[in-house]
Amino acid sequence: MTNPKTLRRHAELVDRMSRVVGLDLEEELMRGQMQIDTLGDAVLRCTGCSNADGCNHWLAAQEGEADAPPEYCRNTEIFEALKAGKRV
């Protein structure tokens, strides 16, 4: 089981990444475009990433929005689907 501190860190990374690529996950949930389980899975997928520090640095270096997350992001498919108007 992943500890709460790790889960919080990666939940923050997922949220920050979504905002940088132009998504508001809370809004996506409220509109029914995203299931709460999908969000939980995205956070868990992120916890398996071995480059969380690199992700944090990448996010900090972004000015405004980015077209896409870095190539190593484990949640790229979810972000791309949401941006294309698909339900996840």
C-alpha positions as CSV (number, residue, x, y, z in Angstrom):
1,M,0.0,0.0,0.0
2,T,1.3,3.4,-0.9
3,N,1.7,5.8,2.0
4,P,-0.5,8.9,2.4
5,K,2.5,11.3,1.9
6,T,3.4,9.7,-1.4
7,L,-0.2,9.7,-2.6
8,R,-0.6,13.4,-1.7
9,R,2.6,14.2,-3.6
10,H,1.5,12.4,-6.7
11,A,-2.0,13.7,-6.5
12,E,-0.5,17.2,-6.6
13,L,1.7,16.3,-9.5
14,V,-1.3,15.0,-11.5
15,D,-3.2,18.1,-10.7
16,R,-0.4,20.4,-11.7
17,M,0.3,18.4,-14.9
18,S,-3.3,18.6,-15.9
19,R,-3.4,22.4,-15.4
20,V,-0.2,22.9,-17.4
21,V,-1.7,20.9,-20.3
22,G,-4.9,23.0,-20.1
23,L,-7.2,20.8,-18.1
24,D,-9.1,21.3,-14.9
25,L,-9.7,17.8,-13.5
26,E,-12.3,19.0,-11.0
27,E,-14.3,20.5,-13.8
28,E,-13.9,17.3,-15.9
29,L,-15.3,15.3,-12.9
30,M,-18.2,17.7,-12.4
31,R,-19.1,17.6,-16.1
32,G,-19.0,13.8,-16.1
33,Q,-16.1,13.6,-18.6
34,M,-13.9,11.8,-16.0
35,Q,-14.8,9.1,-13.5
36,I,-13.5,9.4,-10.0
37,D,-11.9,6.0,-10.3
38,T,-10.0,7.2,-13.4
39,L,-8.5,10.0,-11.3
40,G,-7.5,7.6,-8.6
41,D,-5.9,5.3,-11.2
42,A,-4.0,8.3,-12.6
43,V,-2.6,9.1,-9.2
44,L,-1.6,5.5,-8.6
45,R,0.0,5.3,-12.0
46,C,1.9,8.5,-11.2
47,T,3.2,6.9,-7.9
48,G,4.9,4.2,-10.1
49,C,6.9,6.8,-12.0
50,S,10.7,6.9,-11.2
51,N,11.0,10.5,-12.4
52,A,8.8,12.4,-10.0
53,D,11.6,14.9,-9.2
54,G,12.2,15.4,-13.0
55,C,8.4,15.9,-13.4
56,N,8.4,18.5,-10.6
57,H,11.3,20.4,-12.3
58,W,9.6,20.2,-15.7
59,L,6.4,21.6,-14.2
60,A,8.2,24.4,-12.5
61,A,10.0,25.4,-15.8
62,Q,6.7,25.7,-17.7
63,E,5.5,29.2,-18.4
64,G,1.8,29.1,-19.2
65,E,0.4,26.0,-20.9
66,A,2.3,23.2,-22.6
67,D,0.9,21.3,-25.6
68,A,1.5,17.9,-23.9
69,P,3.1,16.4,-20.9
70,P,6.7,15.2,-21.1
71,E,7.1,11.9,-22.9
72,Y,7.7,9.9,-19.7
73,C,4.3,10.9,-18.2
74,R,2.3,7.8,-17.4
75,N,-1.0,9.8,-17.8
76,T,-0.5,11.2,-21.2
77,E,-3.3,9.1,-22.7
78,I,-5.9,10.3,-20.1
79,F,-4.9,14.0,-20.7
80,E,-5.0,13.6,-24.5
81,A,-8.4,11.9,-24.3
82,L,-9.9,14.6,-22.1
83,K,-8.5,17.3,-24.4
84,A,-10.1,15.6,-27.3
85,G,-13.5,15.7,-25.5
86,K,-13.6,12.0,-24.7
87,R,-14.9,10.5,-21.5
88,V,-12.5,8.6,-19.4
